[in-house]
Amino acid sequence: MEGVTKIDSGRPGKTVAVFGGVHGNERVGIDAVRDAAAHMKLQRGIAYFVEANPRAIAQNVRFVEKNLNRCFLADNAGTSYEDGRARELMELLKGCDALLDIHASNSRSAVPFIICDGAEALPLARTLDFGIVTDGWDALEPGATDGYMHGLGKLSLGIECGSVFDGDAQTHRASSSIVRFLAYLDLIDAGPFPATLGQKHIHMFSCHIADVDFSPSREFADFEPIRKGDLIGTDGGRNIYAPEDSLAVFVRRRENPGQEAFLLGRQLD
């Protein structure tokens, strides 16, 4: 399969996948996957290092026809390039025990965080070098890689490594996370890695989809606290207010209906 490197240790163990480039302009995951594919030595099991969206990667764009990270649906019958690629990758994932999917943001205000919707993956998330762990994404954004794996009853994490403008820190988070993921699944001898102290756990509870178009009222940093009644932006001229005290994530201008404009989360005790 295009963009897939298989490393087989020749010894019994888990079978895992590491994805980069689900969005083709998020270079940190692509570079991390390529580096791991070239240099990683496994003690046990099998690992697939995957450049998930080869055409988008070649063009350095987020996607070619459709957001690949909304195409991982068991009943996907779409005709776009990304739909077809998702069906190929879903077949690969059916044979895997776990997935690590590496992302980044093109916003300067991006904050690194982990997407962890399965309780079984929380112990792994606690060992990664991130200050925020989130859940709730499966219900708000169906069709993502991690949601597909959760539907199969398998372990999965998505990591958002921060802003693409923070190159060295991004590279460290991506490479370190691959090592810790493989060690946790016992494919390599590394660690032990203690739990990261002070991690916040945030539940994502709302996703605003643009009805017409969406313009933020101002620039919001990811996970910025907002108060009930604060103006978040306008959608087709209609004011959109925060329904409760919450944390704003991915607040972006959207010019067309049906696009995800922002999400809201609340911190758990």
Legacy VTK file of the C-alpha trace (Angstrom):
# vtk DataFile Version 3.0
C-alpha trace
ASCII
DATASET POLYDATA
POINTS 269 float
0.000 0.000 0.000
1.314 3.462 -0.886
2.938 5.373 1.939
3.110 2.410 4.333
6.314 0.981 5.827
5.990 -2.307 7.709
8.593 -3.247 10.313
8.345 -6.827 11.532
10.519 -7.806 14.475
10.072 -11.485 13.683
9.011 -12.093 17.290
5.517 -12.376 18.806
3.928 -9.165 20.013
1.344 -6.499 19.300
0.627 -5.081 15.852
0.367 -1.281 15.861
0.088 1.634 13.456
1.537 5.139 13.644
-0.085 7.685 11.307
1.312 11.011 10.143
-0.015 13.268 7.420
-3.726 12.552 7.764
-3.676 16.263 6.977
-0.994 16.686 4.339
0.324 20.081 5.494
1.028 18.981 9.093
4.675 18.202 8.552
5.691 17.134 12.056
3.779 13.854 11.881
5.028 13.125 8.390
8.649 13.730 9.371
8.291 11.709 12.588
6.777 8.731 10.745
9.460 8.829 8.072
12.233 8.999 10.663
10.765 6.118 12.677
10.288 4.013 9.542
13.951 4.549 8.648
15.528 4.009 12.070
13.219 2.215 14.518
14.302 -1.233 15.701
11.593 -3.389 17.270
12.189 -6.074 19.876
8.720 -7.589 19.476
5.648 -7.335 17.255
4.888 -5.447 14.062
4.591 -1.709 13.412
3.160 0.075 10.391
4.453 3.612 9.853
1.929 5.323 7.616
1.955 8.492 5.520
-1.806 8.617 5.607
-2.702 11.020 2.775
0.039 10.742 0.129
-1.547 13.062 -2.451
-2.140 15.817 0.085
1.395 15.359 1.432
2.840 15.693 -2.077
0.884 18.925 -2.603
1.484 20.219 0.961
-2.261 20.822 1.446
-4.621 19.775 4.224
-6.562 17.493 1.889
-7.173 16.991 -1.834
-10.962 16.640 -1.988
-12.227 15.962 1.529
-11.004 15.963 5.133
-9.563 12.455 5.492
-10.155 12.593 9.245
-13.927 12.537 8.689
-13.827 9.550 6.311
-13.113 6.685 8.734
-16.675 5.393 8.792
-17.484 1.694 8.568
-20.170 2.347 5.922
-18.074 4.791 3.873
-19.129 4.554 0.223
-17.829 7.963 -0.872
-16.146 8.562 -4.207
-13.449 11.108 -3.260
-9.760 10.257 -3.122
-9.846 10.559 0.672
-12.835 8.217 0.935
-10.971 5.552 -1.001
-7.810 6.076 1.018
-9.780 5.773 4.267
-11.199 2.417 3.154
-7.649 1.158 2.471
-6.434 2.339 5.862
-9.452 0.906 7.685
-8.529 -2.517 6.319
-5.010 -2.064 7.675
-6.331 -0.917 11.067
-8.572 -3.970 11.392
-5.393 -6.014 11.810
-3.851 -3.654 14.370
-4.134 -3.634 18.150
-3.472 0.096 18.601
-3.039 3.392 16.743
-1.113 6.613 17.371
-2.200 9.443 15.039
0.049 12.541 14.970
-1.330 16.003 14.153
-0.288 19.650 14.368
-1.878 23.075 13.968
-1.200 25.931 11.586
-2.320 28.438 14.232
0.321 30.312 16.229
-1.886 30.114 19.346
-2.229 26.318 19.260
-1.792 24.365 22.486
-0.484 20.758 22.507
-3.007 18.178 23.731
-4.066 14.540 23.509
-7.331 13.156 22.127
-8.236 10.137 24.259
-11.825 8.925 23.973
-11.236 5.404 25.223
-10.701 4.840 28.932
-8.368 1.956 28.092
-5.934 4.435 26.505
-5.850 6.856 29.444
-2.885 5.142 31.197
-0.898 5.556 27.969
-1.969 9.199 27.643
-0.750 9.859 31.171
2.793 8.838 30.173
3.042 11.263 27.238
4.607 14.688 27.556
1.402 16.731 27.209
-0.335 18.944 29.748
-3.891 18.397 28.473
-5.859 15.201 27.833
-9.271 15.527 26.175
-12.240 13.298 25.424
-15.678 13.636 23.794
-14.443 13.982 20.229
-16.024 10.794 18.867
-19.537 12.176 19.368
-18.700 15.634 18.011
-16.491 14.742 15.034
-17.432 11.301 13.663
-15.190 9.741 11.051
-11.818 10.338 12.708
-9.105 7.684 12.859
-9.243 7.294 16.631
-13.040 7.064 16.650
-12.873 4.249 14.115
-10.443 2.315 16.300
-12.584 2.870 19.388
-15.517 1.448 17.438
-13.455 -1.692 16.924
-12.768 -1.850 20.664
-9.083 -1.058 20.184
-6.652 1.353 21.825
-6.108 4.665 20.059
-4.680 8.115 20.742
-4.555 11.256 18.659
-1.927 13.826 19.567
-1.980 17.511 18.628
1.672 18.540 18.869
1.059 22.283 18.912
1.817 25.047 16.422
3.777 24.362 13.252
5.688 27.546 14.128
7.081 25.800 17.244
9.242 23.382 15.285
11.709 21.975 17.830
9.103 21.402 20.531
6.753 19.786 18.000
9.467 17.455 16.779
10.294 16.402 20.343
6.655 15.709 21.221
6.060 13.645 18.083
9.242 11.571 18.324
8.955 11.072 22.087
5.329 10.006 21.745
6.198 7.347 19.177
8.856 5.885 21.494
6.520 5.918 24.508
3.659 4.436 22.472
5.823 1.562 21.235
7.260 0.987 24.714
3.800 0.961 26.304
2.680 -1.706 23.815
5.905 -3.639 24.546
7.326 -3.466 21.014
10.558 -1.860 22.240
12.504 -1.870 25.473
12.441 1.701 26.731
11.374 3.601 29.813
9.749 3.172 32.211
7.931 6.461 31.632
6.195 7.820 34.737
2.860 9.598 34.589
3.081 13.254 33.536
2.312 15.424 36.543
-0.393 18.057 36.463
-2.236 16.923 33.343
-5.653 18.551 32.916
-8.576 16.399 31.731
-11.052 18.261 29.539
-14.338 16.940 28.154
-15.378 18.379 24.788
-19.144 18.831 24.792
-20.100 21.097 21.872
-19.109 21.694 18.256
-20.554 24.646 16.343
-21.108 23.921 12.654
-21.460 27.035 10.517
-25.020 27.592 9.272
-23.967 30.264 6.752
-20.470 31.482 7.576
-18.691 32.126 10.843
-16.558 35.073 11.940
-14.923 35.008 15.390
-15.512 38.067 17.563
-11.741 38.139 18.203
-8.748 35.814 18.235
-9.078 32.996 20.774
-6.209 30.918 22.093
-6.943 27.195 22.237
-8.401 26.202 25.622
-8.936 29.853 26.523
-11.502 30.199 29.351
-14.683 32.019 28.360
-17.709 32.957 30.440
-21.365 32.134 29.890
-22.811 34.790 27.584
-19.490 35.830 26.037
-19.746 36.585 22.333
-17.785 33.968 20.397
-18.654 35.203 16.913
-21.348 35.667 14.287
-22.861 33.103 11.934
-24.666 34.647 8.987
-25.116 37.801 11.039
-26.475 35.916 14.079
-24.553 36.358 17.308
-23.233 33.140 18.867
-22.716 33.246 22.637
-21.073 30.807 25.048
-23.833 28.646 26.614
-21.853 28.176 29.837
-18.472 28.824 31.386
-16.195 26.750 29.167
-12.949 26.459 27.218
-12.803 27.486 23.564
-10.906 25.309 21.092
-10.173 25.715 17.359
-12.134 28.970 16.947
-11.667 29.633 13.241
-13.202 31.789 10.505
-15.365 29.695 8.168
-16.643 30.991 4.842
-19.041 28.178 3.978
-21.917 26.362 5.711
-21.303 22.914 7.176
-17.767 23.656 8.352
-16.652 23.173 11.959
-16.241 26.664 13.436
-15.300 26.005 17.075
-15.561 23.543 19.938
-16.230 24.000 23.628
-14.932 21.931 26.529
-15.202 21.830 30.288
-12.472 20.797 32.703
-13.140 17.667 34.747
-12.090 17.285 38.361
LINES 1 270
269 0 1 2 3 4 5 6 7 8 9 10 11 12 13 14 15 16 17 18 19 20 21 22 23 24 25 26 27 28 29 30 31 32 33 34 35 36 37 38 39 40 41 42 43 44 45 46 47 48 49 50 51 52 53 54 55 56 57 58 59 60 61 62 63 64 65 66 67 68 69 70 71 72 73 74 75 76 77 78 79 80 81 82 83 84 85 86 87 88 89 90 91 92 93 94 95 96 97 98 99 100 101 102 103 104 105 106 107 108 109 110 111 112 113 114 115 116 117 118 119 120 121 122 123 124 125 126 127 128 129 130 131 132 133 134 135 136 137 138 139 140 141 142 143 144 145 146 147 148 149 150 151 152 153 154 155 156 157 158 159 160 161 162 163 164 165 166 167 168 169 170 171 172 173 174 175 176 177 178 179 180 181 182 183 184 185 186 187 188 189 190 191 192 193 194 195 196 197 198 199 200 201 202 203 204 205 206 207 208 209 210 211 212 213 214 215 216 217 218 219 220 221 222 223 224 225 226 227 228 229 230 231 232 233 234 235 236 237 238 239 240 241 242 243 244 245 246 247 248 249 250 251 252 253 254 255 256 257 258 259 260 261 262 263 264 265 266 267 268
